[in-house]
């Protein structure tokens, strides 16, 4: 890697990462006429080859078990063969390490659009209650921005992306600009009725799926396969909705297979561009710009900063506070599955819907944390219905009913009668949960890798137990019985850290440069022309799946950048 | 709108699945089309649901003829034909198992050793292979497996057989329920393209009422 190619073009902005944050930043800037270089570590997305939408198991000789029956040995693609686009918990030649006594799983997706190609599309706004938790319980920090300051950007993001929902007036779940949502399915309506008796409100889910034609995208056609990637882009993915149109505008140059190594700086401490490895040639190249934006995903962005060492920044770029990589948070996850006999009488109907739950329960008991024994809330997702059969769907029935005619008949009768409740809860930042550079391990390009340290505290454990009791209660009111506690990642009683894939907090936002990395414009305190537009800027990790907030904050940051460029401030 | 029209008019010929998907993927980036016509959704569907023609003369790739036939018969016993669907064998269980065995030595050993085990067992009982044994002897053995798997410590002599039976059962189930037959049998109604999503509201209301949750 002796020779470095320097791209002669100087761009206004160099963005690292094409997921929710990088995609939004790039598109908003491009729409304002700003020239952007967008770097993506993976290849170009070709939805036709990448997405498996509408395929049946019988379209494949292996039926979805993958070559050699990987699914039978626990080596299948995460979330199954048909679901999930490129990426996984481990990538060839790109290791990460785990500190002693810690657990962490890191899901990376190296492709244009990153994880937005297959994510759950849950789109919840942070509320004023979420932003000011410190005032009530003294944990973590308050966010340095108010709800009113970001509401405008949530509006913009929702209007552009398209998010379903209904106006409810619940303080923990601020209303937004909503697309009409399809009607709730039978098991969801039963759940709503049962949960009501327990004082838990189930309301229309808020997901980044359009149900009517919008901005040149076709409304949902209800195949329920958002997790496979959506060929019609009815479900939001930054690749199809942000990046492709931005590239068409002529203001964006997309560099694929560009693995960012470090942010370059000059002797005055300004960022000048990005040094990356061209994965095709294995050579280092650099791309220069007036502004550099990190949107590589919380942990990858922290890694790049920590690897960008210089005389001026011996501990990594923008890390005078020492907080880069600190405050790493995931969501708390736990689930309970049950069988509801009364569902058996229902005639099978199409329950695919718009994918995932049509109803969810926002956190309902925010006034009672003093009694609850844990400081912050969670929301409930419900799944069930008559799903597409896949490898493993009926193994448990086989074990229960033996074989033969009786088994076949019971599988028929029980089909569609299971239900699953999953909680997604707020974790508090703690000093034992962070990522840092492993001094001994490098990836296949010689770039030092991350080492993760992570501990759940009593707050999270208590919350997971509350989830368990609540889900058991709902199943009880439904007249069902529990069939399993926890999924494969939750067997210890709480999700393995990282597996909810909501990792945030590694370059938090704040007013005080000694305890935060960026200001409320997502601008690094230490480097005025460096911005961070992904989940790393989160101050806390409320139970609101982070993507919509990443979209909104990136939009806010992009507008500020354009203004700063216009004024000549950067 | 232009790209939409192009796709629809070119649909007359034998447009390849890949071509349709490419066109759809491209049109997502194009501005100015206003609706997903139902017929267009149908094209996605037809294009992706390319059916594999089977001529019915499958030649096992790894298993011997005898092993293949034994496995086929076991799939028939595990998922027998009835009014709502054919047997696991007819749904391609043996082909599915043989294919994966040809790609994975661990699986191959499970099935080869398994067939050998039940043949040996049957020879002890009635001096013939599993395949040629009387039907009652076959089901007696399967019943023994089912009983023993609940309490394997007390049936150590059956443990190899039970392990094989377990593999046989789960892969027969998967082969059947992921086939068109199995999907029809249980009545999975989705993987469709709809212009509107609806639910059987009257039936749901009745269910909520019946459960005392209204």
Interface residues (C-beta under 8 A of the other chain):
Chain A: X46 X47 X48 X53 X54 X55 X56 X57 X58 X59 X61 X62 X63 X64 X65 X67 X68 X69 X72 X73 X182 X183 X184 X185 X186 X189 X190 X193 X194 X197 X213 X215 X216 X217 X218 X219 X220 X221 X222 X223 X224 X225 X231 X232 X233 X240 X244 X245 X248 X342 X343 X345 X346 X347 X348 X349 X350 X351 X352 X353 X354 X386 X387 X388 X389 X390 X391 X392 X393 X394 X395 X397 X398 X399 X402 X403 X404 X405 X407 X408 X409 X411 X412 X415 X477 X478 X479
Chain B: X18 X21 X22 X24 X25 X28 X29 X30 X31 X32 X33 X34 X35 X36 X41 X44 X45 X48 X49 X50 X52 X77 X78 X79 X80 X82 X84 X85 X95 X96 X99 X100 X103 X104 X106 X107 X139 X142 X143 X146 X149 X166 X167 X169 X170 X171 X173 X174 X175 X177 X178 X179 X180 X182 X183 X185 X186 X187 X188 X189 X190 X191 X192 X193 X194 X195 X196 X197 X198 X199 X200 X201 X203 X204 X207 X208 X210 X211 X213 X214
